Amino acid sequence: MKLSNKQLLLIGILGSIIVGLGEYLLHYLPAGPGGEIDMLLEVPLDRASKGHFLVVFGAPLYFAGYYGLKNIFKTTSPLLSRLLLIAGVLSFSVGGVWVSSRYFAAEVLQRSTGTADYEFYLQSYEDHYQVLVWALRFLVAAVSLLYVILILKNKQGLPKWLAIFNPIILLILVISSLYWFKLLGNHIAPIAMNVTHFIFFGLVLIHLNKSKAE
């Protein structure tokens, strides 16, 4: 059975919901996020353990969303649409490795706090996992550039203003909510990539009804 582009985008949206819930369990703190590593020192381990399994099983669903985008834009540019798929898959392959490390890092760092091993574990985590966040941001920027070009050139009837709502701009907007609406930001900033893709896939899905790319 061949899935339609709408169904593929819906699977991607489902991935953003499942992984978002998992990351919320892994990262949410009532006082707000205190840093990408510092938050791990305070998160309840029992709650984080449940979140770990959600993110592990939900992350691959993002691939379907990007496959749907590739199909939508293939008539605009076969090359750029394939590059968009590759950049999207790489983003969530790297992101999946990073987020799947979070529970174990929280447990190790919390249990080693105050011991001679703490600094060793912290540095090892920063060198091998936290560094992946920068690779993820670079890949999301690449996804955004490709998406903007494809939207502006698109032959499917999608509105060109959708280019504004690319992942990197949405990601900045979500994270910046910590400054312009902290009450909301405390809840969405810790799961920023998932909120970003919920909106990103959702806007494209909504406008497929009015386009030729269904």
C-alpha positions, -999 to 999 in steps of 0.1 A, spaced: 0 0 0 14 34 -10 9 62 15 -2 96 2 18 127 9 -8 138 34 -5 105 53 33 107 53 31 143 68 6 130 94 31 103 104 57 130 107 33 151 129 26 120 150 64 117 155 66 153 167 38 146 192 54 113 205 89 126 207 76 159 221 59 141 249 90 120 255 113 151 256 89 168 279 92 140 304 129 141 300 135 178 302 106 197 318 114 215 350 88 238 367 114 266 371 122 264 334 152 249 316 184 258 332 208 247 304 210 217 281 231 197 306 222 214 339 186 203 334 197 167 336 209 172 371 174 180 384 150 160 362 133 131 381 148 99 368 116 78 370 99 103 348 129 107 325 130 69 320 95 69 306 104 98 282 134 79 270 114 51 254 89 75 238 117 94 220 135 63 209 104 48 193 90 81 180 120 97 163 120 75 132 85 87 123 100 120 114 116 103 83 81 97 69 73 135 71 105 143 52 97 117 26 64 133 21 81 167 16 104 151 -9 75 138 -29 57 171 -28 86 190 -42 100 165 -66 84 182 -97 99 215 -86 134 201 -83 143 164 -81 178 172 -68 168 198 -42 139 176 -30 162 147 -25 187 168 -7 159 180 16 150 144 24 187 136 31 192 166 53 160 158 72 169 122 77 204 131 88 189 157 112 168 132 130 193 105 129 218 128 147 190 142 169 178 107 177 212 97 190 215 128 211 180 126 227 184 89 233 215 97 254 196 120 277 182 96 303 215 77 308 234 110 310 209 122 337 213 90 357 251 90 355 255 127 363 231 127 391 246 96 407 281 108 403 275 143 416 299 151 445 323 122 435 357 124 419 342 109 387 317 136 380 339 159 360 351 130 339 316 119 330 305 155 323 334 161 300 329 128 282 292 136 277 300 170 263 326 156 240 306 127 226 269 137 228 264 174 235 285 183 205 259 167 183 235 195 191 256 218 169 256 193 141 218 191 144 215 229 142 236 230 111 215 203 95 183 221 104 197 253 89 204 233 57 168 219 57 155 254 61 175 268 32 165 240 9 128 244 20 129 281 13 143 276 -22 117 249 -30 88 269 -17 98 300 -36 102 280 -68 73 255 -62 50 244 -90 24 229 -67 5 260 -59 18 263 -23 18 299 -10 53 314 -11 48 330 23 52 295 38 89 301 33 88 323 64 78 293 85 109 273 79 124 251 107 152 274 117 130 305 121 103 285 139 130 270 162 143 305 171 108 317 177 100 287 200 132 291 221 129 328 223 95 324 240 115 320 272 120 358 269 87 371 255 63 346 271 82 327 298 51 309 311 46 293 277 84 291 270 90 269 301 68 243 285 77 245 248 114 255 248 125 221 263 108 204 233 116 231 207 125 209 178 92 189 181 70 220 184 89 234 154 81 203 132 45 201 144 40 236 130 62 230 100 46 198 88 12 210 98 13 242 77 23 222 46 -4 196 53 -31 223 56 -21 239 23 -19 207 4 -57 208 2 -54 239 -20 -25 227 -41 -17 202 -68 7 181 -46 -19 159 -28 
